[in-house]
Amino acid sequence: MKDFLDIVKERKTIRSFSAKPVPLDLVKSIIEVASYAPTNCNQQLQNFIFVDDAKTKERLIKEAACNTLVRRAPALLVITYDGWNYKEAIQGGSLMLGHLMLAATYFGVHASPMNSYGSDEKVKKILHIPASETICCFVTLGYPDEKADTQPAIVRRPVSEMLHIGSFRAEVRTVPPFSYNPDDWTLDSLRMHQRYYCRKTTLGKEMDSASMFEREVVKKELQSIRTPVVDLFSYDGSYVTYFPEGDMTAVDLSAEVSAYTKASIEQKCKRAAPVSYQVYDEKAERIVRKPVSTITTIYKLERLPHEAIRPLFSKVYATLDAGGDYIIVARKSHLFWYVFFGAVKLCFGKDIRHTGIYNFFGPYRPISRRHILRELRDAGFTDSTWSGYFAVPAFIETLYEMMLQYIRSGGTTYLHREVPKSVILKFLKWILGVQGLMTCGMFGSVITIRCRK
C-alpha cells in the first residue's frame, strides 16, 4: 500500500499522454474515494461527467473554445456542483477535486485540473448540464507518455514564504508589480515572477505570441551567424531550432528558468553539439567567460527595464570577440502597438495577469529604436545597421485569432485556441503574405539590429 505522503508528493500535472485508455470501472473507484471529501453542510451536491469519446471532445474544442489539451487526453471529468450558492459550489467542488486527484494517483492514473475549458454556456449545452449547476473544473485523466514521465519536478515555494502567524505579513508575500511597463520592474522581480510562471504550461510550448512572419525574420537573421553563440534570455527556447549547428549557450535569469529552457530545448530538437546553460549574473563583467562570435536577443529587450539594458550591452560588448556580432530582433514603437496596448489597458486594466497574453516572461513594451541605438553606442558599438519590417504589423493576425478565442470562450481565454475559419482571417493572411519580409525602415513594427565589435 502506498504511503499517503508519497501519494501527495508523487502527484503531478501532465499534459502529454499515452494512448492507453482509462477504464470506466477505475474511474468509478476514483470517484467513490473522492466522494468522502467534506462538503458544505454535508449536502454532497457534486456531480461528475465522464467524457472519453472523440466526437464530444472535438465539440468542446470547436464550439466552446475549450483547451485543445482535451483532445490529447484519453478521458475527461467535468466536476459540477449545485450552483444555488456560487461560493459554496466552488468550495465544494474544490474539496472534491483535491480528493479526486489524490485518489487517481493512488490508482496509478494522472488527474490534472484544467481551468481553460471555454464558454460555460456552450459546455453546458454540449454536455446537457442543467443551468442550475456551476462548472467547477475540468480534469484530464490518463497515463503519461515518455515526455511527461521524464518531466522534471517543479520547485515548491518554501513554507517560510507561505505561512503567516497571527496575521498576514506583507514582507513575507513579496509580489512583482505585474504592470506592462518594464521600468516598474527589476531583474529580481522578473526572477520572482518567472520562478512560478515558467512551468505554467507544457514543456516545449512556445510562450511568445509571435506570428509566422515574425518568426521568419528571426530565421533570416540567424541563418548566417557564426558560432560559438550566446542567446540571451532564451526562456522557453522558442527560437532554438533556427540557430545553426555549433557551440551554443542559452542564458536565463534564474536556475529555475534555465532548467525549464533546457527541458524545452532537449524536447524540441536534437543538436549535434549540446547546448550549454547559464544564469545571467549582473555583477559579472562578461556574460560568459570565453569570447564568442555571436550574441542574440530575440523578442526579449521589450521586457527588460531600461536600467538593466545599458549594463547588459556593456557585458555583450565585453563578451564578443573582435569582429563579433550582436543581433537584436524586437518589436519597436509603432502606432499599432500604441493603440493595442492602450485598448488592452482600457478594457482589462494595467495588470498583465488580466490578459494572459504576455504574463509568462513578465512585462512588455515595444522598444524605442533611437534609445536602443544610443545605448549600443554608449556601450562601444560604433558599427550598427538596422532594418524595419511589417508596416502592417504581422501580429495583427495573431491578435485577431486571440480576439475570436476570447469571444468564443465567453471571455475566459485568449490562448489554447483552435483557429476557426474566417473570411477576415484569410484576408489578413493575404495582406501579410503580399507584404512578406519587405523592409520599410522607420515605419516597421519589428526591427532587427546588427552590431559588430
Steps between C-alpha positions, in 0.01 A plus 500: 500500500629846410590741778271804511785754492654322202167530315477871576855570381481260205195665342579733212320661211578359157405634159614223268354153517545146374219345298407265785129546587372556853247224591160622619508260797823664616342845465212380719747390767671840488170685536392276786810603695448865402146486636645482852615861470325743735226714349308806615259388774556140382263561207714311242362697206785409263470334159757355260464472121735244346597567137721272295358512147688702239186655348393669824853621570519654152170678560637643824804633313325634191173624650593596856861609425630247753872443551630264229655294781172306522574360153822342622361363827340153484220608734353800672301565817287810537427584864181694567325604819153630574534870426239650731792652693804568280749518787382170643510342154864598446593389853321166465642435155852590615485263797378225269773574245777468758381158612443389141855583389655316795272201445598490133868505596441209737346300215782589260308751288609858441221749570580858400275801565431729205335840525511609133192308399332780307142623507289376793182549299622294206653229719167461680320473167737236362500287818132565588594651836205673672520878524479469880840325517831685540791359300787483748778343299603273213735215589698309238558131570767282345842341513822689423692452180880493507524880488269551797653212694844662495373852571711651780343572836377852563666702774255575782479822696657467845271500802666820622354683198148369555444483874381809689469472878220701659453741210605551141856631477550700181877457509455123469284523188709717270344517155614647166332820375309311224492814284565519126775759547840327539636804685272412792693173530850395600691192394427353843124555463520339156674202657231477766227510237662246269576261784133404525380574147763330286343157552146621445450282195642209301877481471588602147193715449602836358397783728558785257189594306701563184356461151643281226644806325663631819668162533616517140691818584680306773587220255635755253723665760637174640565306181855630451620565855833372625550279804563480788179687577331618819122549503389740771186418696399194298221431752299235314745434217243622247759580235773244569410295191600798283859509627767328288691204636795588718583598855207679662429632849150591619500762776203558731425708808482214751590136547132402503435662163825360363383148592172569321686624190724192504205261516320688222802510268582134551141417414486718189812402311805279504809709442832339410674735741331511841368833628657647813283675759593790721338749737542871429716672761464879498808533724732327254693693234419246228199288418715189454869459574635430152454740206232399249428589137130581532256609770125521437199650677178394329172670595622551857630859524136610507474337843803647676516817713710781354734490800595143408557560128811722517705261719372211287637660183833567670526132594409400144778721363751358748401141417522523120829429327642754253267509199224328695132580440218594734160434341176642636149418378221693671166666456548876484289805573219525246151651486351149501667409830396831654135436409518131593644545848281803561191291421623208714556723803168677448304173480689282747701732722874529544564157655662265247331200664158621387578425136743211518653613171845591629494390860736204465831688470384820665430856382488616140570827318620531138846656488602846384742469207680822587539408864640154425743630235621768743556243775689278256729791403562578866597135555766528226319380187581743218415274206123441513242442227126456536196406293128547559235246400121484488348843446181297539588319827523125449365457852158620383419147382584351840307776671189427295525129585523593869197724470297219340607264779400755762154538347442128441613410853261743661781733601699239691807426285720647229728207429453121471319575178377294212530758223155537341431556133443867432479718190668783691781268609555392139512865395755583770716204395484621139608854593787373714602257225517783246700711744735212580843596634513828311706755693328827587749690713363710783142404411560140608346341808790253538865600492821306456829650616841356419803643680860403431776540756 
